[in-house]
Amino acid sequence: MTLVRPENPQQARLVRLLRDDGPRSRVELGDILGLSRSTLTTELDRLVARGLVETAGQAASRGGRRSSLLRLAGRVRFASVVVAADRINVALTDGELNVLAETGEPADVRGGPEPVIARAVELVDKLRAELGVAELTGVGIALPGPVDGGTSVAPAVLPGWQRFPVRDAFATELGCPALVDNDANVLALGEQHAGIGRTFDDFLYLKLGTAIGCGLVLSGSLYRGATSSAGDIAHLPLGEDGPVCACGEFGCLEAYCGDAGLIRAASAAARGGRSELLAARLAETGTLTVPDIASAATAGDPAAQALVRDAARRVGRVLVGLVSFFNPGIVVIGGAPDGLGHILLSEIRGVVYRRSAPLATGTMPVVLSDLADRAALVGAARLASDYVFTSG
């Protein structure tokens, strides 16, 4: 595997600018980065020779001789692999992290890492064949749990993955640099690159779903903490007498508000005679799902709406502490089940705005992500590109 990356900080700044802002003229690049004409020419010529940058025609005239337009080379291709509790999704992007192709399928991730990684590699190779991509510049991988040094650490939803060298396995199979992070961090990177978070230097990304997590972007950079566990809010205790959590403790945020917690509460409502809709669905299928809860709630079922609002209020109370401590410019919420987003958002906003200090929330929006599943695919590519686009 031959890693081609910028040779110095000036080149790294140039390729990151082209990644984040798209094609630029030589004049614009010099103005933005404050480089002299000779330095700019030297570094761009080196990047072209290394196959990272290419000419894309002539820029619009600014008077006088027209400047050439530069962009990241067409050979720059990143792969994204997103492992969820019951599914894997993969994509290929260009150097600007635009998704060129994607696919996904259900997967039994509890069966261990080897078959999941093997299938993910097959799906990536399928996309490579479709697009004619001979070599990958890098691959980013998102996992639903803590990650340390390229390995999965104590993942409640990934039994059998403990300390498995996920990064090394993908790097070997795909022949390119591989980077691994938890899905909340990857989602935050996706929002920073292509979503609502793009215009904020400080924001908080809250991931709902099977596993709950939080990604923190502070001063324009993802904050991981001393041991890469920042934002691991799933197991914050909300009550010692609460429901048992997958981690073995009681009353964790995820036990109340994760998908399993919502299904547990909905099943109790159905069996307790508090919801005719949920009871009928349970009798029909033998089990309930989050889409069943969403369907009942949007149909006006009081019990379904009550349990969704209760979960949202608990999430809101946790956000109050996070907002007060980190003072983000915006809170972005992703992973809300189809049909429940606005119910959840309304309750979360109510708690956050009512119980937080006005100085912290006076200009702070709380919004739903508009990227949906695309955030993780873009974020995984961003993860890999941040490594590749750093000078060696």
N, C-alpha and C positions, 0 to 999 in steps of 0.2 A: 504494500500500500504506500503510495507516494503522496504525501500531504503537501499541497501547494497553498501557501498562505502569504499574506503580506510580509515583507522583509523588515519593516520598521514602522514606528508609530504614524508617520505621515501617510504611508500607504494604507495602514489600517483605518485611519480616519477617512480616507478617500473611498475605500470600498464600502464602509459602513454607511457613508452618506449616500452613495449610489444605491445601496440596498434599501435604505429607509425612504429616500426621496425620489428614486427613479432616475432616468437619464438626465444629465446636466451638461451644460457647455463647459469648455475649459475655463472660460471667463468666470462663470458662476462658481465653479469649484474653487478657483483661486480666491474670489471675493469672500466666499463663505468660510474657507479654512485659513485665510490670511497667508497664503503661500506666495512666494515670489514666482514670477513667470518661469524662471529657469528651474527652480526647485519643482514646481508643478509639472513642467514638461518632463524632467528627468524621472520623477516618480510614476507618472502616468505611462511613460514609455516602458518602464520596468514592469508595471502591472500588465500591460498589453503583452509584453514578451513572455510573462509567466502564465498567460492564458486566463487571467482574472477579469480583465477589462477589454472592451472592444469599442471601436468607433461605430456610431449609429447615425451617420449622415452629418448634415450641417445644421447648426442651431439657427434660430431666428436672428435676423440682423439687429444689432444694437448700434448701427452706424459704423461705417468703415468695413474692414475685412471681417467676414463671417467666421465665427469660431466653430470648431467641430464639436459634435455632441458625443458624450461618452456614456456607456452603460456597462453593467456587469456582463461578462461574456456568456454566450449561450451554452457553453459547456458546464457552467455552474448549475448544479442540480442537487437539491436536498431531498431527503426522504424523511417522512414523519411516520411514527408508529405510536398509536394511542391505545393502551391496554385499559379496558374498563372491567368492571366486575363480571360482566357476562358477554363481552364483545371486544373485538379488535378492529380498529380502523387504521388505514394507511393512506399516504398521499405522496405525490412528488410535487415539488415546487421549483420555480426558477430562482435566480439569485436574489430577486426582489421579494421572494417568499409568496408570490402569487401561486395558488394551487392550480396545477396543470391537469392533474388527474387524481382521483381518489376512489377507494373502495373499502368495503368492510363486511364483516359477517359475525354472527353469534359465535361465541367461543366459551369453552369450559375452562376458565383460567384456574380453577381450583385443582385441575389435574396436574399441575406442576408447570415449570417454566419451559422445559425443553419442547413439548409439542406446540405451545403457543408461539414461542420464538420461531420455530421452524415454519409454522404456517404464516406468520407475519412476514418472514423473509420471502416465502413463495409469493405472497400477494404483492410485495414490493417489486420482486423480479417480474411479475406479470405486468405491472404498470411500466416498468423499464422497457420491456419488450414492445409494449404498445406505443411508447413514445420514442423508441430508438435511443435510449439513454445507455451508453456503454459504461460510464463510470459515474459514481456518486461522489459529490464533494463532501458530504457528511450526512449523518442520520441522527435525528433527535427522537428520544423515546420518553413517553409519559406513562408513569405507573400510578395506580390508585393507592398510594401509601408512602410512608417515609422512605427516603433514598439516601444512602451515604456512600460516597466514593464509587458510584456506578453500580451499587448493589442494592437490593430491596431489603429493608430492615423491619422486622416484626410486623409484616403486613396482615392485618386481620382478615382482609378480603382476598388475600393471595396465599393461602396455606401452601407450604412446600417451596415458596420462593425465598425463604429466609437466607440471606447472604449469598444468593446465587449471583454470579458475575454477569449480570444482564448486559452491561456496557461491552465487555470483552466478547461476549457471544455474538452480538450484533456486528461489532467491528470486524470480527473474523469472517462471519458469513457474508457480509456485504462489501468487505474490502475498503472501508473508509472510516474516518473518525466517527465514533459514536458517543453521544452524550445522553445521560439519563437523569430525570428529575421527577418529583411527584407531580401529579396532574394539576393540582391547584397552582403551583408555580408556573407550569407550562401554559395554563389558561391565562394567567396574568400576563405572561410574555406575549401571547397572542393578542390580548386586548391592547397591550402597549403598542404593538406594531400596526394593527389594522382595525382596532375597535374604538370604543368610546374613550378608553384610557389614553389614546394617542396624544391628546392635548393636555394631559396632566402629568406633572413630575412626581406627584405623590398620590397614589390611589390604592384602594383595597379591593381585591377580587374575592368574593365569597362563592364557593362552589357547593351547591346542594346536590342531592342524589343519594345513591347507595352509600357513598362515603362523603363526608363533609370536610372541607378544607378551606384554607385561606391563603391567597398569594398577596404579598406586600411589595409594592414598588415605591421606594423612597428615594427622593432626589434623582429620579430617572433610572434607578437601577433596582433590580430584583434583590430583595433582602432575604437572605437564607438563614442568618443567625450563626452562632459559633459552631454548631454541630449540624447545620442544614435542617433543623427542625422548626424553624420559625413558621408560624401560621398553622401549626398542627393543633387546631382547635376542636377536633372531633370529640375528644375525650375530656373536655372541660366539664367538671361536675356541676350539675344543676340541682341535684337533690340526692341525698344518700338513700332515700327510700324509693327511688325511681326504678324504671325497668332495667333489667340486666342488659349489658352491652356486649358486643362481640369481643371486646377486650377483656371481659371477665368482671369488670367493675359495674357499679349501679349508678343510674341517673346521669350518664354522659349525654352531652348535646346530641351526639349521633344516635343514641338509643331512643331519644325522644323524637328527633326531627329528620333522621335519615329515612330512606325508603322503608327499611325494615320496621322502624318505629311507627311510621304512618300506617303500614299494613297491620301491625299489631293492634293499634288503636281502632282501625276500621273494622277488624275482625271482632273485637270486643263489642263495638257498637252494633254490629250485625247480629251477633249471638245474644246480645242483651235486649234486643227488640227495639233499639233506638233508631234504626234505619231500615225501612222496608226495601229500599233500592239495594243497599249493600247486602242485606239478608238474602234477597232473591238471587243476586249474583253469586254469593257464597254457596247457596244451595245448588246452583246450576253448575259451577265449575269446581267446587271443593276448596278453592283458595281465592284470595283477593290479590290484586295488583295495584300499583300506583295509578295506572290508567283507569282502573275501575273507580278508584277514589275520585279522580279528576272528573270522570263522567258523572258520578253522583253529585259532586259539588256543583258543577256547572248546570246540572238539571234542577238545582235548588234544594237538594236534600239537606235539611238543617244539621243533622249529625255529621255528615261529611264536611260541610262547611265549617262546623265548629272545631273539628279535629285539625283541619288545615290551618285555621286561624290560631288555634292554640300553639301549634308547632311554630308558626311564623312569629308569634309573640316571644317564644323562647329564643328563637334566632335573634330577634330584635334586641333582647336584653343582653345577649353576648356581644352584639355589635355596639351597643352603648359603651361597653368597656373598651372595645378596640378603637372606636372613634375617639373617645376621650383621651386614650393613650397615644395613638399614632397621628391623630389630626389629619386624615387624608383629605385630598381635594374632592374626591368622589368615591362612592361605594358602588361597585358593579356586581350584580348578582347573576350567576349563571347556573344552569342545571335545573332550573325550575321545571316541573313536569308540564307538558302541554295542557293548557286549559286552566292551570293553577297559578301562572305567573303573576297576574295582576291581583289576585286575592292575596297571595303571599306578600307581594310588594306593598300593598296598601297597609297591611298589618305591621310589617317590618318598619315601614316609614313612620307610622304612627308612634311606635315605641321609641324609635331612635330620635325623632324630633321632639318628642315629649320629655324624654328622660335624659337627653344629652345637654351639655352646656351650650347656650346660644352661640357663643363665640366659635365653637367647634363645628356647628351645623348650620350656621346662618347662611352660608353660600355653598353648602355641600349637597350635591344631588345624590339621591339613592335611586339607581336605575337598574333595569334588566339589561343584560348583554344583548346586543343585536347580531352577534356572530354565531350564536348557537354552537353546533359541533365544530364549526370551522375554526373557532378560537384555539382549540387544542392542536389541530393540524398545523396551523400557522405558528403557534407557539413552539411546537416541537422543532420545526424548521428554524425558528429564530434561535432556539437553544443551541442547535448545531452551528449555525452561522456565527453566533457570538464567539464561539471557540475558533472556528476556521478563520474568521476575519479579525483575528488578533495577531499582531506581529510575532513571529517566531524568535 
